[in-house]
């Protein structure tokens, strides 16, 4: 029994936590930073002021995680973010294809708790920063209301991934809040005061069909949305969750200190919306629906942005400017919203896409005046306009992973964050990022410690692509223009053949296009054009452009819309080969073509995007000569996804037992083996609400084994679904050869490998 007579003041229980890196904020940025740093050997304390991890992705808010893939609605092919965020998204699709936010909570907690180097403090809020000489943070003070404990968090490095920037604000880090003028950074999209300077908050709700009539009586505070909201007719009984992202408020207020007021206004709207749906008589289908969940915590978009040594701006995004210190990339549109949000009569967002992904430099990821403060997530050093493109969660997580590995270099070499930007350390940072699965556009991994670089590589077969299977043809109308992406090599362009069916005599127009920008996937450059008179019925068209290709690149074999024609498609899928369509994706303001406003500083161009599976079939193209782009050397070229070429080894389709041999002249002592498979970098993998047609990506090798030169099996994997397979051997393997035996994922998909690495 505990008994106190009282009469004296008391202090809270205090616990001192010491770490190499203190990460504040347990959203996707903080989670990915903490896991990445912990796997690099750092002792990490992860502080989250909520009871779950994930921030806006968690069950408290329920927004889907997105990034450069942009719902697969832009021209950023194979652009899903790598590293830990990829691992989480791939696992979420595997364990949670229905997009249940509660299951995602579990996955994130599971991932963090699996890391012995992470001390996780949930329900813990940082409220005080202690500094020492030289504008350095010494420690943080935090409080957990659940266990009534005060924590002193001591570290040499701090990462602010808190969204609103609590550490940066309290420590005196330079920050901005609101929109810059057009003149400051020459940004044509900088908004005026009538549009507003901040994006607001959002709350969502979920509904459930209970199979019987359900009544609803609105609370007294519910708003009459028919009188207050200009777009109230857009509400319906079918859409809920984050499809109602446009229910936004607060852009005219202080999005930090007025958040509780903003939340109440959003509650008024939400309960008023449900009153309108249930009781207006406009939605009889809502009779058996009940309001299952309403958000208690508003999802925040924008508040403080902290200044680094570089501020990313509109031109960096639109012009895809290259930075020597690039450590991440973005690819979401410049997505700005009117500050009046749901009460505005303007379009709820203005999404302007760039033609491809853009670099995010390291100089944006640390405070310019607090010496040991890293920046991660939405609060990094960007202008308000550029923020419109960097603020989405997968991008936020990606920069956080870069911060984590930079922190490792700081600890290893006793550096301040700024000093990692020096040329020697930047090369090391970029190398370590790529080793961890973090793709950086325009860079390739050069790793002398990888034993595969000195080995002789052979394989039982390499796919020499001469066309897709001719069996099980699917016929599809050419209602929208369609194209097959094909990786061609320098030299004479092959002749292409395709079966088509015409309903009546017509002219079929076919164009060969490429991207004006090397490595891009916007087909804005016409290389050749053929017009073919076709007669009714099924026939094979021969497409001989008579062209010479001067460098390796992807080309678009483009069939322009013709409603009198059907094209032959195949069930076969191959890594690095993809069909795209000049279609529409309203979710990301894709109407088939982006028509830029005059003096907006953005480009006009067509969108050519893939279709989601189970659609997205390849055109059943045949070639006069093979495309020899799937060779075994691809597994050590330092690029783990398609760029200007597939960058994958692919086995021949008739190779029943694909094998890769890695042979050295002398015996090697191998402790670690890494194999990177194809989990479809083009699939957006939205984390909640949206469902997915499969739990494992169709290109992913599921079953394989590794044996040494004596035929001893040292590792076997069954039912793999992950991109990166990192194999830590319990005992070093001393051998002069490794043999990897793989199974094809399915009869329609040949085995593919992006990378193999071995380390002593």
Order of alpha helices (4+ residues) and beta strands (2+ residues): beta-beta-alpha-beta-alpha-alpha-beta-beta-beta-beta-beta-alpha-beta-alpha-beta-beta-alpha-beta-alpha-beta-beta-alpha-beta-beta-beta-beta-beta-alpha-alpha-alpha-beta-beta-beta-beta-beta-beta-beta-beta-beta-beta-beta-beta-beta-beta-beta-beta-beta-beta-beta-beta-beta-beta-beta-beta
